[in-house]
Amino acid sequence: MKRYNLTLTAAVVLFLFVGTTGCTNAIQSLRARDQLNKGVNAFKNANYPQAVECFKRAIQLDPNFLNARLYLASAYMSQYVPGAESEENKRNAEAAMKGFMEVLDRDQNNSLAIESLGSLTFNQKKFDEAKDWYVKLIKVNSQKKEAYYNIAVIDWTRAFQPNTEVRAKIGMRPEEPGPIKDKKAREALREKSEPVIKEGIEMLQKALAIDPNYEDAMGYLSLLYRQQADIVDTVEESKRITAQADQWMQKTLDLKKKKAEGPAAPKTS
């Protein structure tokens, strides 16, 4: 009988402990959500320092609160100014990077964290890293048109600078039609730029397959075709590719005009 009483007592203690622990966890979770909501309100009002403190408290209350970690990293990223060299700006970038990586430690396929890391490294001009993040984003979500677009922007950036340098070196004005007149310079430029131009065009075609009215993709497709027109060997081929570039630019302008005009008014009988 005594043994029974001891066992029963232990069971009651265990029940009370588990019940109290569960109640405490629930309260902590509610407090964490309250801090998240306060942080979101501050975030929406661009009060990022206050938002950061609220999100930090939410994470302290609930270390597994993934949304709080995402918001915290986003709040740091929102304070980052591309190109600024201040120590505070660098700290914000580092904190954002650390925060998004902590999200990926808990959810390796979190598309928001991956996309944000792509954007952050792109703004830091770390193009290799940015491209790796966008490639990973495509693996997680193959319908993410922005990932294809951003890879193409990186490709255009890598093709544009050497093209500009070659034109300046051989005395071709920026507006002068292609191809690059100096054969040796053209061949060297083609060897360097052709792979990224082709990749960029392919990426934009995939983006447009997802969204045929993606005007930013149309604009960069036009720009990449102009780069391609500079590295072909004949004037005829360069003119043909330039005509493609003009067509895509016209599509972009037509789409922008249509959007600016708004929906057509219904016809009245």
N, C-alpha and C positions, 0 to 999 in steps of 0.2 A: 504493500500500500504506500509506503514511504517513497519507493522508487517511482510509483505512478505520479505522486504529487510533484516530485522533482521534474519529471518529464513534462507534465502539464504546465508547470511554472515556466520552464524553458520555452515551451511553445508559445505561451502568452507573451513573454518578453520578446521573442522573435517577431511575433505578429505586430506588437506595438512598435518595434524598431522599424520593421518594413513599412508599416503604415505611416509612421512619422517621417521616414526618409522619402517616401513617395509624395507626401504632402509638401515637404520642404522643396523637393525638386519641382513640383508643380508651381509653387509660389515663385521660385527662382525663375522658372520659364516665363511666368506672367510678367515679372519685373523686367526680364530681358526684353520681352516684346514691347513693353511700355517705353523702354529706352530706345528701342529701334524706331518706334513711331515718332518719338520726339526728335530723333536724329534725322529721320526722313523729312520731317517738316523743316528742320534747319537746313537740310541739304537742298530742298526745293527753293528755299529763300536765299540760296547761295551763301549761307552762313556756315562755311565749311569747318572752321575751327570748333564751333559748338557741335556740329554734326559728328566730328571725329571723336569728341569726348563722349557723346551719347553712345556711339557705336562701340567704343572701347568698353564702356560700362556694361553694355549688352553682352559682349563677349566674355567679360569677367563673370557675369552671372550665368552664362550658358556657353561654354567653350565650343560646343558643337553647333552653334547657331550660324549656319552657313550664310544666310542672307545678311546678317550683321557683318560678317567678314567681307562679303562682296561690297556692301555699302561703304565700309571703312576704307577699303582699297580705292574705291571709286571717289571717295571724298578727297583722298590724298592726290589722286590723279587729276581731279578737277582743279586743284591748286597749282598743278605743274604748268609752267609756261615754256613751250618749245623754244629752244635757243637761248633762254636766259641762263646766265652762268652763276647766279648767286648760290651760296651754300644752302639757303633755305629751299630754293628750287630743286637742287640736287637731292636734298633730304626727302622732299615730297615725292620725287620720282622713285627713290630707293624704297620708301615706305609703301608706295603703290605696288611696286614690283614684288616686294616681300608679301604684301597682303594677298595679291592674286595667286602667288605661288603657294601660300598656305591654303587657299581654297582648293587648288589643284591637288595638294597633298591629301585632301579629304574627298575630292571628287575630280578624278583625273580627266574627265571628259566634259567639264563645265564649260560650255561654249562662251558664256559671257566673260569668264576669266581669261580664256584663250584669246578671244577677240580683243579684249582690253590690253593684254600683253602685246599683241600685234600692233595695236595703235600706239601704245607707249613707246615701244622700241622704234617704230617708224618715225615718230616725232623726234626721237633722239638721233635719227639718221643711222641707226644700227640696222641697215637694210637686210643683212644676212639673217639676223635674229628675227626680224619682223617677218621675213618671208617664211621662215621655219614655222612661226606661230600660225600664219595664214594657211600654210599647207596642212598643219594639224587641224585647224578649224574646218577645212574642207573634208577631212577624214571623219570628223565628228558630225558635220552637217553639210552634205554635198550640195544643198540648195541655198547656201549662204552666198548670195551674189556678191556681197561686199568683199569677201575673201578673194575671189577671182579678180575683182576690180583692183584691189590694193596690190596684189602681186603684179598686175599689169602696170600700175603706176610706178612701182619699183623698177620694173624692166625698162619703162620709158625713161626714167631718170638715169639709168645706167647707159642708155643708148644716146641720150640727148647731149650730155656733156662732152664725150669724145667727138661727136659730130660737130658741135660748135667749135671745138678746138681745131679740128681739121680744116673746117671752112676758113677760120681766121688765119691759119697757117699758110694756106694756098691762095688767100686773097679773094675768096668767094663771100659775097654778102649774104646775110641771113635769109633775105627774101629771094635770092637768086635760085631759079629752079635747078633740080638735080639732073643727072647724077653728079657726084663729086668728080670734078674734071680731071684731077691728077690720078692716073690709073694706079700707081703704086700706093698712094694714100688711100684711095677708094678700096683697094683689095685688103689693105691692113685694117681699115675700119670695118669692112664686111666680116673679116675673120673674128673681130672682137665683138661686134654688135649684132650680127645676124641671129645667133641663138636666142638672145634675150628679146629681140624684136619678134621673132616667131613665137616664142613662148607668150609674150604679152598679147599678141593678136589672138592666140588660142584661148588665153584666159578671158579676154573680153568677149569672144564669141560664146563662151560658156555662160558668162554673166548675162548676155543678151538672150540666150536660149531660156534662161530662167525668167528674165524680165525684158521683153522686147522693147519696152519704152524706157529703158534705163539710160537716160540722156547723158549722164556722166561717162558711162562706158562708151557711148557713141563718140563723145568728144575725144576720149583718149585713143579710141580706135583710129580716128582720123589722124591724130598726132603720130601714132606708131606707123601708119602707112606712109606718112611723110618721111619718117626716118628710113623706112624701107626703100623709098624712091631714090634716096641718095646713094645707096650702095649697089644698085643694079648696074649692069655694064652698058646699056644702051639708052639713048634719049627716049626712044619709043616706049620701052618698058617703064621708064621712069614716069613718062606722061600718063601711061595707063594706070599706074599705081596712085599717082597724084590725083587722077580723076576719081578713083575710089575714095581717097581721103576727102575730096571735096563733097562727094555724095553723102558721106557720113556726117560731115560738118553741117551740111544743109539739113539733113534729118534732125540733127541736134537743134538747130535754130528753129525749124518748123515746129518741133515738139515744144520748145520753150515758149514760142509764140502762142501755140494752142493752149498751153496751160495758163498763160497770162491772160488770155481772152476769157477763160472760164468756159463752163458748159454752155452749149448753144441754147437759146431760148426756145421753148416748145412752140410749134407752129399753131396758129389759131385759124379756125375755119371761118 
